[in-house]
Amino acid sequence: MEINKEFDLFVDQLLARAVKEFKSTDQYDLLKEKLNIMEEDCKTMFTKNEKEFAMECFEILLEVDGVEEQYVYRKAFKDCVCLLKSLGVLA
């Protein structure tokens, strides 16, 4: 069981590094700007209750995306190892 925890920690660190690298890209800056504009639009266009509902929806969507991101990253890592083993690169 300790190996699974170590593997999870290792993959978490790789993912965190990849996310940090992505956040330093121009693409991320553009996406972040779009999110900021959307948030400002919500503040000005919605009533208080509508704004709270929209923000709650955005938080849930971001949480789901984060969990999906972690799952896909782990799956891709495992698939890559299986591929390398089947090619004889790894024993």
DSSP file (Angstrom, degrees, kcal/mol; ACC not computed):
  #  RESIDUE AA STRUCTURE BP1 BP2  ACC     N-H-->O    O-->H-N    N-H-->O    O-->H-N    TCO  KAPPA ALPHA  PHI   PSI    X-CA   Y-CA   Z-CA
    1    1 A M     >        0   0    0      0, 0.0     4,-1.6     0, 0.0     3,-0.2   0.000 360.0 360.0 360.0 -31.3    0.0    0.0    0.0
    2    2 A E  H  >  +     0   0    0      1,-0.2     4,-2.4     2,-0.2     5,-0.2   0.853 360.0  57.1 -62.7 -35.2    2.9    2.3    0.7
    3    3 A I  H  > S+     0   0    0      1,-0.2     4,-2.8     2,-0.2    -1,-0.2   0.895 104.1  52.6 -64.1 -39.6    4.0    2.1   -3.0
    4    4 A N  H  > S+     0   0    0      2,-0.2     4,-2.7     1,-0.2    -1,-0.2   0.905 109.9  48.3 -61.9 -41.1    0.5    3.4   -4.1
    5    5 A K  H  X S+     0   0    0     -4,-1.6     4,-2.4     2,-0.2    -2,-0.2   0.912 112.9  47.8 -65.1 -41.8    0.9    6.4   -1.8
    6    6 A E  H  X S+     0   0    0     -4,-2.4     4,-2.6     2,-0.2    -2,-0.2   0.905 112.2  49.6 -65.6 -40.9    4.3    7.1   -3.1
    7    7 A F  H  X S+     0   0    0     -4,-2.8     4,-2.9     2,-0.2     5,-0.3   0.933 111.0  49.5 -62.2 -45.7    3.1    6.7   -6.7
    8    8 A D  H  X S+     0   0    0     -4,-2.7     4,-2.7     1,-0.2    -2,-0.2   0.911 112.2  47.9 -60.0 -42.8    0.2    9.1   -6.0
    9    9 A L  H  X S+     0   0    0     -4,-2.4     4,-2.2     2,-0.2    -1,-0.2   0.921 112.1  49.9 -63.7 -43.8    2.5   11.6   -4.4
   10   10 A F  H  X S+     0   0    0     -4,-2.6     4,-2.1     2,-0.2    -2,-0.2   0.935 113.9  43.9 -59.5 -48.8    4.9   11.3   -7.4
   11   11 A V  H  X S+     0   0    0     -4,-2.9     4,-2.8     1,-0.2    -1,-0.2   0.885 111.0  55.1 -67.1 -38.5    2.2   11.8   -9.9
   12   12 A D  H  X S+     0   0    0     -4,-2.7     4,-2.7    -5,-0.3    -1,-0.2   0.904 108.8  48.5 -59.4 -41.0    0.6   14.7   -7.9
   13   13 A Q  H  X S+     0   0    0     -4,-2.2     4,-2.1     2,-0.2    -2,-0.2   0.899 111.3  49.3 -67.6 -39.9    4.0   16.5   -8.0
   14   14 A L  H  X S+     0   0    0     -4,-2.1     4,-2.4     2,-0.2    -2,-0.2   0.926 112.9  47.7 -62.6 -44.1    4.3   15.9  -11.7
   15   15 A L  H  X S+     0   0    0     -4,-2.8     4,-2.9     2,-0.2     5,-0.2   0.923 110.2  51.6 -63.1 -44.8    0.8   17.3  -12.3
   16   16 A A  H  X S+     0   0    0     -4,-2.7     4,-2.3     1,-0.2    -1,-0.2   0.897 111.0  48.6 -59.8 -40.1    1.4   20.3  -10.0
   17   17 A R  H  X S+     0   0    0     -4,-2.1     4,-2.4     2,-0.2    -1,-0.2   0.916 111.7  49.0 -66.1 -42.5    4.6   21.1  -12.0
   18   18 A A  H  X S+     0   0    0     -4,-2.4     4,-2.5     2,-0.2    -2,-0.2   0.909 112.0  48.5 -63.5 -41.9    2.7   20.7  -15.3
   19   19 A V  H  X S+     0   0    0     -4,-2.9     4,-2.4     2,-0.2    -1,-0.2   0.910 110.6  51.3 -64.2 -41.8   -0.1   23.0  -14.1
   20   20 A K  H  < S+     0   0    0     -4,-2.3     4,-0.4    -5,-0.2    -2,-0.2   0.909 110.9  48.4 -62.1 -41.8    2.5   25.5  -12.9
   21   21 A E  H >< S+     0   0    0     -4,-2.4     3,-1.3     1,-0.2    -2,-0.2   0.915 110.8  50.9 -63.9 -42.6    4.2   25.5  -16.3
   22   22 A F  H >< S+     0   0    0     -4,-2.5     3,-2.1     1,-0.3     6,-0.5   0.897 103.2  59.3 -61.5 -39.8    0.8   25.9  -18.1
   23   23 A K  T 3< S+     0   0    0     -4,-2.4    -1,-0.3     1,-0.3    -2,-0.2   0.607  99.7  58.4 -68.2  -9.2    0.0   28.9  -15.9
   24   24 A S  T <  S+     0   0    0     -3,-1.3    -1,-0.3    -4,-0.4    -2,-0.2   0.319  90.2  98.9 -98.6   8.5    3.1   30.6  -17.2
   25   25 A T  S <> S-     0   0    0     -3,-2.1     4,-1.7     1,-0.1     5,-0.1  -0.526  80.7-122.8 -94.0 161.3    1.9   30.4  -20.8
   26   26 A D  H  > S+     0   0    0      2,-0.2     4,-2.3     1,-0.2     5,-0.2   0.851 112.3  60.7 -65.8 -35.3    0.2   33.0  -23.0
   27   27 A Q  H  > S+     0   0    0      1,-0.2     4,-2.2     2,-0.2    -1,-0.2   0.914 105.0  47.2 -60.2 -43.2   -2.6   30.6  -23.5
   28   28 A Y  H  > S+     0   0    0     -6,-0.5     4,-3.2     1,-0.2     5,-0.3   0.911 108.8  55.0 -64.4 -41.4   -3.4   30.5  -19.8
   29   29 A D  H  X S+     0   0    0     -4,-1.7     4,-2.1     1,-0.2    -2,-0.2   0.911 109.4  47.3 -58.9 -42.1   -3.2   34.3  -19.6
   30   30 A L  H  X S+     0   0    0     -4,-2.3     4,-2.0     2,-0.2    -1,-0.2   0.913 113.8  47.2 -65.6 -42.5   -5.8   34.6  -22.4
   31   31 A L  H  X S+     0   0    0     -4,-2.2     4,-2.3     2,-0.2    -2,-0.2   0.906 111.6  50.7 -65.8 -40.8   -8.1   32.0  -20.7
   32   32 A K  H  X S+     0   0    0     -4,-3.2     4,-2.4     1,-0.2    -1,-0.2   0.890 108.5  52.6 -63.5 -39.2   -7.7   33.7  -17.3
   33   33 A E  H  X S+     0   0    0     -4,-2.1     4,-2.4    -5,-0.3    -1,-0.2   0.912 108.4  50.4 -62.9 -42.2   -8.6   37.0  -18.9
   34   34 A K  H  X S+     0   0    0     -4,-2.0     4,-2.5     1,-0.2    -2,-0.2   0.905 110.2  50.2 -61.9 -41.5  -11.7   35.5  -20.3
   35   35 A L  H  X S+     0   0    0     -4,-2.3     4,-2.4     2,-0.2    -2,-0.2   0.907 110.0  50.3 -63.2 -41.1  -12.6   34.1  -16.9
   36   36 A N  H  X S+     0   0    0     -4,-2.4     4,-2.4     2,-0.2    -2,-0.2   0.901 110.9  48.8 -64.2 -41.0  -12.1   37.5  -15.3
   37   37 A I  H  X S+     0   0    0     -4,-2.4     4,-2.6     2,-0.2    -2,-0.2   0.919 111.3  50.4 -63.4 -43.3  -14.3   39.2  -17.9
   38   38 A M  H  X S+     0   0    0     -4,-2.5     4,-2.1     1,-0.2    -2,-0.2   0.901 110.5  49.6 -61.8 -41.1  -17.0   36.5  -17.3
   39   39 A E  H  X S+     0   0    0     -4,-2.4     4,-1.9     2,-0.2    -1,-0.2   0.913 111.0  48.9 -65.2 -42.1  -16.8   37.1  -13.6
   40   40 A E  H  X S+     0   0    0     -4,-2.4     4,-1.7     1,-0.2    -2,-0.2   0.898 109.4  52.9 -63.6 -40.4  -17.1   40.9  -14.1
   41   41 A D  H  X S+     0   0    0     -4,-2.6     4,-2.7     1,-0.2     5,-0.3   0.901 107.8  51.7 -61.1 -40.4  -20.1   40.4  -16.4
   42   42 A C  H  X S+     0   0    0     -4,-2.1     4,-1.5     1,-0.2    -1,-0.2   0.898 107.9  52.4 -62.7 -39.8  -21.8   38.3  -13.7
   43   43 A K  H  < S+     0   0    0     -4,-1.9    -1,-0.2     1,-0.2    -2,-0.2   0.865 119.5  33.6 -64.8 -35.3  -21.2   41.0  -11.1
   44   44 A T  H  < S+     0   0    0     -4,-1.7    -2,-0.2    -5,-0.1    -1,-0.2   0.752 122.4  42.3 -94.4 -25.1  -22.9   43.6  -13.3
   45   45 A M  H  < S+     0   0    0     -4,-2.7     2,-0.3    -5,-0.2    -3,-0.2   0.686 103.7  65.8 -97.9 -19.8  -25.6   41.7  -15.1
   46   46 A F  S  < S-     0   0    0     -4,-1.5     2,-0.1    -5,-0.3     0, 0.0  -0.691  77.1-117.0-107.8 154.9  -27.0   39.5  -12.4
   47   47 A T     >  -     0   0    0     -2,-0.3     4,-2.9     1,-0.1     5,-0.2  -0.290  46.3 -94.6 -71.9 172.1  -29.0   40.1   -9.3
   48   48 A K  H  > S+     0   0    0      1,-0.2     4,-2.5     2,-0.2     5,-0.2   0.924 127.1  45.7 -57.6 -46.8  -27.3   39.0   -6.0
   49   49 A N  H  > S+     0   0    0      2,-0.2     4,-2.3     1,-0.2    -1,-0.2   0.905 114.1  48.2 -65.7 -41.3  -29.1   35.6   -6.0
   50   50 A E  H  > S+     0   0    0      2,-0.2     4,-2.8     1,-0.2    -1,-0.2   0.903 111.9  50.3 -64.4 -40.2  -28.3   35.0   -9.7
   51   51 A K  H  X S+     0   0    0     -4,-2.9     4,-2.8     2,-0.2     5,-0.2   0.926 110.4  49.0 -64.2 -45.0  -24.7   36.0   -9.1
   52   52 A E  H  X S+     0   0    0     -4,-2.5     4,-2.2    -5,-0.2    -1,-0.2   0.909 112.9  48.3 -60.8 -41.8  -24.3   33.6   -6.1
   53   53 A F  H  X S+     0   0    0     -4,-2.3     4,-2.4     2,-0.2    -2,-0.2   0.932 112.4  48.1 -63.9 -45.5  -25.9   30.8   -8.2
   54   54 A A  H  X S+     0   0    0     -4,-2.8     4,-2.6     1,-0.2    -2,-0.2   0.919 112.0  49.3 -62.1 -44.2  -23.6   31.5  -11.1
   55   55 A M  H  X S+     0   0    0     -4,-2.8     4,-2.4     1,-0.2    -1,-0.2   0.894 110.2  51.1 -63.7 -39.4  -20.5   31.6   -8.9
   56   56 A E  H  X S+     0   0    0     -4,-2.2     4,-2.2    -5,-0.2    -1,-0.2   0.914 110.4  49.6 -63.0 -42.2  -21.5   28.4   -7.2
   57   57 A C  H  X S+     0   0    0     -4,-2.4     4,-2.7     1,-0.2    -2,-0.2   0.923 110.5  49.9 -61.5 -44.7  -21.9   26.8  -10.7
   58   58 A F  H  X S+     0   0    0     -4,-2.6     4,-2.6     1,-0.2    -2,-0.2   0.906 109.7  51.2 -62.0 -41.5  -18.5   28.0  -11.7
   59   59 A E  H  X S+     0   0    0     -4,-2.4     4,-2.2     2,-0.2    -1,-0.2   0.912 111.2  47.7 -61.7 -42.6  -16.9   26.6   -8.6
   60   60 A I  H  X S+     0   0    0     -4,-2.2     4,-2.7     2,-0.2     5,-0.2   0.924 111.9  49.9 -64.7 -44.1  -18.5   23.2   -9.2
   61   61 A L  H  X S+     0   0    0     -4,-2.7     4,-2.6     1,-0.2    -2,-0.2   0.914 111.6  48.2 -60.9 -42.9  -17.4   23.2  -12.8
   62   62 A L  H  X S+     0   0    0     -4,-2.6     4,-2.2     2,-0.2    -1,-0.2   0.885 111.6  50.3 -65.1 -38.4  -13.8   24.1  -11.8
   63   63 A E  H  X S+     0   0    0     -4,-2.2     4,-2.3     2,-0.2    -2,-0.2   0.933 111.6  47.5 -64.6 -45.6  -13.8   21.4   -9.2
   64   64 A V  H  X S+     0   0    0     -4,-2.7     4,-2.7     1,-0.2    -2,-0.2   0.917 111.5  51.2 -61.8 -43.4  -15.0   18.8  -11.6
   65   65 A D  H  X S+     0   0    0     -4,-2.6     4,-2.7    -5,-0.2    -1,-0.2   0.895 109.3  51.2 -60.9 -39.9  -12.4   19.9  -14.2
   66   66 A G  H  X S+     0   0    0     -4,-2.2     4,-2.2     2,-0.2    -2,-0.2   0.914 111.5  46.0 -64.0 -43.8   -9.7   19.6  -11.5
   67   67 A V  H  X S+     0   0    0     -4,-2.3     4,-2.3     2,-0.2    -2,-0.2   0.913 113.9  49.2 -65.6 -42.4  -10.7   16.1  -10.6
   68   68 A E  H  X S+     0   0    0     -4,-2.7     4,-2.9     2,-0.2     5,-0.3   0.912 108.9  53.6 -62.3 -42.3  -11.0   15.1  -14.3
   69   69 A E  H  X S+     0   0    0     -4,-2.7     4,-2.3     1,-0.2    -2,-0.2   0.920 109.7  47.4 -57.9 -46.3   -7.5   16.6  -14.9
   70   70 A Q  H  X S+     0   0    0     -4,-2.2     4,-2.4     2,-0.2    -1,-0.2   0.913 113.0  48.6 -62.8 -43.3   -6.0   14.5  -12.1
   71   71 A Y  H  X S+     0   0    0     -4,-2.3     4,-2.7     1,-0.2    -2,-0.2   0.940 113.2  46.2 -63.0 -48.1   -7.7   11.3  -13.4
   72   72 A V  H  X S+     0   0    0     -4,-2.9     4,-2.8     1,-0.2     5,-0.2   0.894 112.0  51.6 -64.1 -39.9   -6.6   11.9  -17.0
   73   73 A Y  H  X S+     0   0    0     -4,-2.3     4,-2.2    -5,-0.3    -1,-0.2   0.937 113.0  44.6 -63.0 -46.8   -3.1   12.7  -16.0
   74   74 A R  H  X S+     0   0    0     -4,-2.4     4,-2.5     2,-0.2    -2,-0.2   0.922 114.5  49.3 -62.2 -44.7   -2.8    9.5  -13.9
   75   75 A K  H  X S+     0   0    0     -4,-2.7     4,-2.8     1,-0.2    -2,-0.2   0.914 111.2  48.9 -63.1 -43.6   -4.4    7.4  -16.6
   76   76 A A  H  X S+     0   0    0     -4,-2.8     4,-2.4     2,-0.2    -1,-0.2   0.892 110.6  51.5 -63.3 -39.5   -2.0    8.8  -19.2
   77   77 A F  H  X S+     0   0    0     -4,-2.2     4,-2.0    -5,-0.2    -2,-0.2   0.936 113.1  44.1 -62.6 -47.0    1.0    8.2  -17.0
   78   78 A K  H  X S+     0   0    0     -4,-2.5     4,-2.4     2,-0.2    -2,-0.2   0.904 113.3  51.3 -65.3 -41.9   -0.1    4.5  -16.5
   79   79 A D  H  X S+     0   0    0     -4,-2.8     4,-2.6     1,-0.2    -1,-0.2   0.892 108.3  52.6 -62.0 -39.7   -0.9    4.1  -20.2
   80   80 A C  H  X S+     0   0    0     -4,-2.4     4,-2.6     2,-0.2    -1,-0.2   0.914 109.4  48.6 -62.8 -43.8    2.5    5.4  -21.1
   81   81 A V  H  X S+     0   0    0     -4,-2.0     4,-2.3     2,-0.2    -2,-0.2   0.914 111.8  49.4 -62.9 -43.5    4.2    3.0  -18.8
   82   82 A C  H  X S+     0   0    0     -4,-2.4     4,-2.5     2,-0.2    -2,-0.2   0.909 111.6  49.5 -62.2 -41.8    2.2    0.1  -20.2
   83   83 A L  H  X S+     0   0    0     -4,-2.6     4,-1.8     2,-0.2    -2,-0.2   0.931 110.6  49.0 -63.0 -46.0    3.1    1.2  -23.7
   84   84 A L  H  <>S+     0   0    0     -4,-2.6     5,-2.2     1,-0.2     6,-1.3   0.874 112.1  49.8 -62.9 -36.8    6.8    1.4  -22.9
   85   85 A K  H ><5S+     0   0    0     -4,-2.3     3,-1.2     4,-0.2    -1,-0.2   0.926 109.6  50.1 -66.2 -43.7    6.6   -2.1  -21.3
   86   86 A S  H 3<5S+     0   0    0     -4,-2.5    -2,-0.2     1,-0.3    -1,-0.2   0.791 109.8  51.7 -68.3 -25.7    4.9   -3.5  -24.4
   87   87 A L  T 3<5S-     0   0    0     -4,-1.8    -1,-0.3    -5,-0.2    -2,-0.2   0.526 116.5-116.5 -84.4  -6.2    7.6   -2.0  -26.6
   88   88 A G  T < 5S+     0   0    0     -3,-1.2    -3,-0.2    -4,-0.4    -2,-0.1   0.571  85.0 117.6  83.6   8.9   10.3   -3.6  -24.5
   89   89 A V  S   <S+     0   0    0     -5,-2.2     2,-0.3    -6,-0.2    -4,-0.2   0.870  77.9  39.1 -74.4 -37.0   11.7   -0.2  -23.3
   90   90 A L              0   0    0     -6,-1.3    -2,-0.2    -9,-0.2    -1,-0.1  -0.861 360.0 360.0-111.7 148.3   10.8   -1.0  -19.7
   91   91 A A              0   0    0     -2,-0.3    -1,-0.1    -3,-0.0    -6,-0.1   0.451 360.0 360.0 -87.8 360.0   11.2   -4.4  -18.1
